[in-house]
Amino acid sequence: MKSDCIPTTICQERKKDPIEMLHSGQLVKVCAPMVRYSKLAFRTLVRKYGCDLCYTPMIVAADFVRSIKARDSEFTTNQGDCPLIVQFAANDARLLSDAARIVCPYANGIDINCGCPQRWAMAEGYGACLINKPELVRDMVKQVRNQVENPRFSVSIKIRIHDDLTRTIDLCRKAEATGVSWITVHGRTVEERHQPVHYEAIKIIKENMSIPVIANGDIRSLKEAENVWHITGTDGVMVARGLLANPAMFAGYNETPLQCIWDWIDIALELGTPYMCFHQHLMYMMEKITSRQEKRVFNALSSTSAVLDYLTDHYGI
């Protein structure tokens, strides 16, 4: 786990508390947990362009607790990386609480992934299978609450919905009664991938909750984020692929501005981002502003210097 040795309370004191933000009545714009992508460099970039709250990629709690190598590779932060939520995949209350205690000095809270539909995660007892195990979710939340002394440290969950929405509402009510700070709802079932998002289901869940709810699913622009916020009556919106394609989305840009590409280069190089990650983000960002031929050339580049030369030649960056 790499950081700038942040004192225990600096994250909470320097930035607005996420729970306060979600109770403000204003739209809270959230960067989703994205495996490989929502790491420190990308979080730094989206914060420059109107993102209010960022999540780390999903981290397997058991590996994080047991392996220093896993901690160093999976969790990197700095003093400007606030407010921050660390998302864990977990199926064991003790291991999750141990992981929460490790990250507590460096983050505003943790999130339990109860929504990942990937087969490997569900086979391990992580992710979306947890929406059918409300008692286990309750035990994990309770254990974190008991073990983390900071009362402002949030514990949230991110879920998918059931075919029978009454089951989802029951899960959310039980989570709320246990002390969950907020719930993020991806408006699809476990089986659904690219089908339309059930925003009406998110609205119904929100109407049955007293705690904040964040809406998630297929949001590609600031206008869409505002529309989903109004339609669902939620307290925030969480975006994944929309931000990958356009990290300046929350600032109102419809496509990635050249300044954002320049900012990414500065941030990524300063933080030592590995080339594959550095290049992959640029491929996503430039999807809408490059021709098919340009994509073929750019996507085949194999070094940072080649990327910089290409951008200088084509865009004057």
ZIWO-V591435 format. One record per pair of residues at least 24 apart in sequence whose C-alpha atoms are under 6 Angstrom apart, sorted by the first residue. I is the first residue (numbers start at 1). J is the second residue. D is the distance in whole Angstrom. If there is no record, write none. Layout:
I/J/D
I/J/D
//
This chain:
1/71/4
1/72/4
1/75/5
1/76/6
2/72/6
2/76/5
3/76/6
3/77/5
3/78/5
4/78/5
8/105/4
22/235/6
27/236/5
28/236/4
29/236/6
29/237/6
30/54/6
30/237/6
30/238/4
31/238/6
31/239/5
32/238/6
32/239/5
32/240/5
33/57/4
40/77/6
41/268/6
46/247/5
49/248/5
49/251/5
50/250/5
50/251/5
53/83/6
54/84/5
55/84/6
55/85/5
55/86/6
56/86/5
56/87/6
58/87/5
58/88/5
59/88/5
59/89/6
60/88/6
60/89/5
61/88/6
61/89/6
61/90/6
61/96/6
61/99/6
62/95/6
65/99/6
83/108/6
84/108/5
85/109/5
85/110/5
86/110/5
87/111/4
87/112/6
88/112/5
89/113/5
89/126/6
90/126/6
91/125/6
91/126/6
93/140/4
93/143/6
97/143/6
97/144/4
101/148/6
108/153/5
109/153/5
109/154/4
109/155/6
110/155/5
111/155/6
111/156/5
111/157/5
112/157/5
113/158/5
114/158/5
114/159/5
115/158/6
115/159/4
115/160/5
117/190/6
134/171/6
138/178/6
154/181/6
155/180/5
155/181/5
156/180/5
156/181/5
156/182/5
156/183/6
157/183/5
158/183/6
158/184/5
158/185/6
159/185/5
160/185/6
160/186/5
160/188/6
160/189/6
161/188/6
161/189/5
162/189/6
169/205/6
182/211/6
182/212/5
182/213/6
183/213/5
184/213/6
184/214/4
184/215/6
185/215/5
185/216/6
186/216/5
186/217/6
203/232/4
221/249/6
222/249/6
222/250/5
222/252/5
244/284/6
245/284/5
245/285/5
246/285/6
256/285/6
//
